Amino acid sequence: MPHSDFDIDRLAAYLHLTPGQVSKMADRGQLPGRRVAGQWRFSKADIHHWLEERIGASDDEQLTQVEQVLQRAAPDEQARTIAEMLPLEAIAIPLNARTRSSAITRMVELAANTGLLWDPAKLEEAVRARESLHPTALENGVALLHPRRPMTAILEEPFLALGITPRGIPFGQVRGMLTDVFFLICSVDDRGHLRTLARLSRLISDSGCLDALRQAATPADVHQVIEECEEKLLA
């Protein structure tokens, strides 16, 4: 079995389900898997994409459960908070962008300001490819930009960038939907990416937090809003 694959038992342990539950979900087509010599095999990449899709359609309780599953999968890892992953130099208020294309370019430039990104052109290409595959803009005016896969080779460590445009711009596929808050998720591994995505999704589901972000005047104000919202979330 390739090292990148789960079998029924390993996937059950990873997802904190029983083997019977995993087998039933696979048989019903609810998990991305394939049969090899009559046995279910699950690509780690496919499972992480499946989890990413679940995160996008989950409520706060479900997102909390996803975070807990990912943390239990690596109990010795200390998960960083969103505030810890967001350097002040990676926050732009305002983000000077008026189009979808310029927003992606400006967000990657913002990430490069940290010195933690070694190949901005490669990241920008990957983010554009991900957006072409499936836009990350949400109905609440937030976009969660990221490559399709973590880019370990061009990042010193995982971090986030955040830009807020003065007014909303067309970014997603839904006609009339405008986006003004842009997060760029720079991850070095799948589990960390999913954990960050789940936590961010919980934060931006709070309309009060989004309102406070949009009213912030400086990067320091934005960082304080993130800290306060996250502390409230984890209380």
C-alpha positions, -999 to +999 in steps of 0.1 A: +000+000+000+014+034-009+026+054+020+001+082+010-029+059+014-052+050+043-068+016+047-101+013+066-085+009+100-060+038+096-086+061+083-110+052+111-083+060+136-075+093+119-111+104+117-119+090+152-147+068+137-151+030+139-139+009+110-175-001+104-186+035+100-158+042+076-166+011+056-203+020+054-195+056+043-172+043+016-197+018+003-223+046+001-199+069-018-196+093+010-158+091+011-134+094-017-118+060-020-111+031-044-110-006-042-076-023-046-078-061-047-112-059-030-100-036-002-108+001+003-079+025-001-081+062+005-056+088-007-045+112+020-047+141-005-083+131-014-093+128+023-079+162+031-098+177+001-129+159+014-124+174+048-119+209+032-152+206+015-169+195+047-154+225+065-169+249+039-204+235+045-202+231+083-217+250+112-198+261+143-204+228+162-193+207+132-162+230+127-153+225+164-155+187+159-132+190+128-107+209+148-108+183+176-104+154+152-073+171+136-058+179+170-063+143+182-046+131+151-014+149+162-018+153+200+019+164+205+016+194+181+008+227+196-018+244+173-011+281+168-039+306+170-050+327+141-036+358+158-002+341+162-002+332+125-010+367+114+020+391+114+013+428+114+033+433+082+009+408+065-021+430+071-032+457+046-058+483+056-068+492+029-058+466+003-055+485-029-072+462-054-102+467-076-103+435-096-101+397-088-067+395-105-052+425-087-066+412-053-047+379-058-015+398-068-017+422-039-024+394-013+007+375-025+028+407-023+015+412+012+026+377+021+060+383+007+064+413+030+069+389+059+101+374+045+085+339+051+076+334+014+106+326-009+088+323-043+059+348-046+054+340-083+050+303-077+025+310-049+005+334-070+003+309-098-009+282-074-036+305-058-048+315-093-051+278-103-071+271-071-094+300-077-100+288-113-108+253-100-133+266-074-135+302-061-130+306-024-153+337-020-181+332+005-215+349+007-205+370+037-179+389+016-149+369+027-124+350+005-101+323+020-074+322-007-050+293-007-032+269-031-048+235-037-020+219-018+004+232+009+036+246-005+063+235+019+092+242-005+086+279-007+075+288+029+097+291+060+067+285+083+028+286+081+013+320+083-016+342+072-021+374+053-052+396+056-063+425+033-095+445+034-105+465+004-123+499+007-153+485-011-164+451-023-151+437-056-165+409-078-145+378-069-166+347-068-189+330-093-222+343-078-235+373-098-238+404-076-218+390-047-189+413-037-159+405-016-139+429+006-121+407+032-093+385+019-074+360+039-044+342+023-036+308+040+000+298+036+004+262+049+032+237+050+011+205+057-024+193+050-035+189+086-023+223+096-041+238+066-073+221+075-070+232+112-064+268+102-093+267+077-117+253+103-107+280+129-109+308+103-143+296+092-155+297+128-142+333+132-157+347+100-191+331+107-194+357+135-210+387+120-199+409+149-162+399+143-165+407+106-181+441+113-153+449+137-127+439+111-143+462+085-143+491+109-107+487+119-084+516+109-049+501+113-032+467+111-028+468+149-066+473+153-072+444+130-049+422+150-066+432+182-100+423+168-087+389+157-073+382+192-105+393+210-127+373+186-106+342+190-105+344+227-143+347+228-145+317+204-123+295+227-138+306+260 
